[in-house]
């Protein structure tokens, strides 16, 4: 479980910002959204393959120019 303690003389906004950063880093929201609805294994595999192809193209274009 992710927790943030508010330090002395620290505003709630700063503590909330630190909490959100920890959530992003841990991938909690990403996992929640992925588990909200059932995704068929074939659809998941297709999505991951498309993502891998995109990453490869992006890396290749960065190396070229």
C-alpha positions as CSV (number, residue, x, y, z in Angstrom):
1,X,0.0,0.0,0.0
2,X,1.3,3.4,-0.9
3,X,1.3,6.1,1.8
4,X,2.6,9.6,2.2
5,X,3.1,11.3,5.5
6,X,2.6,15.1,5.5
7,X,5.7,16.8,6.8
8,X,5.6,19.8,9.0
9,X,5.0,23.1,7.2
10,X,4.2,21.1,4.0
11,X,1.0,22.0,2.1
12,X,-1.5,19.3,1.3
13,X,-1.0,20.1,-2.4
14,X,2.7,19.1,-2.3
15,X,1.9,15.9,-0.3
16,X,-0.8,15.1,-2.9
17,X,1.7,15.6,-5.7
18,X,4.1,13.2,-4.0
19,X,1.4,10.7,-3.6
20,X,0.4,10.9,-7.3
21,X,4.0,10.4,-8.3
22,X,4.3,7.3,-6.2
23,X,1.1,6.0,-7.7
24,X,2.4,6.5,-11.2
25,X,5.8,5.0,-10.4
26,X,4.1,1.9,-8.9
27,X,1.7,1.5,-11.8
28,X,-1.3,1.2,-9.6
29,X,-3.7,3.1,-11.8
30,X,-2.4,1.4,-15.0
31,X,-3.1,-2.0,-13.5
32,X,-6.5,-0.9,-12.2
33,X,-7.6,0.2,-15.7
34,X,-6.3,-3.0,-17.2
35,X,-8.2,-5.1,-14.7
36,X,-11.5,-3.2,-14.9
37,X,-12.7,-5.1,-17.8
38,X,-11.9,-8.6,-19.0
39,X,-9.6,-8.7,-22.0
40,X,-9.5,-11.9,-24.1
41,X,-6.0,-13.4,-24.3
42,X,-6.0,-13.0,-28.1
43,X,-6.8,-9.3,-27.9
44,X,-4.2,-8.8,-25.2
45,X,-1.6,-10.6,-27.3
46,X,-2.5,-8.5,-30.3
47,X,-2.3,-5.2,-28.3
48,X,1.1,-6.2,-26.8
49,X,2.5,-7.1,-30.3
50,X,1.3,-3.8,-31.7
51,X,3.0,-2.0,-28.8
52,X,6.3,-3.9,-29.3
53,X,6.3,-3.0,-33.0
54,X,5.7,0.6,-32.2
55,X,8.6,0.6,-29.7
56,X,10.9,-1.0,-32.2
57,X,10.0,1.5,-34.9
58,X,10.5,4.4,-32.5
59,X,13.9,3.1,-31.4
60,X,15.0,2.5,-34.9
61,X,14.0,6.1,-36.0
62,X,15.8,7.6,-33.0
63,X,19.0,5.7,-34.0
64,X,18.8,6.9,-37.6
65,X,18.2,10.5,-37.0
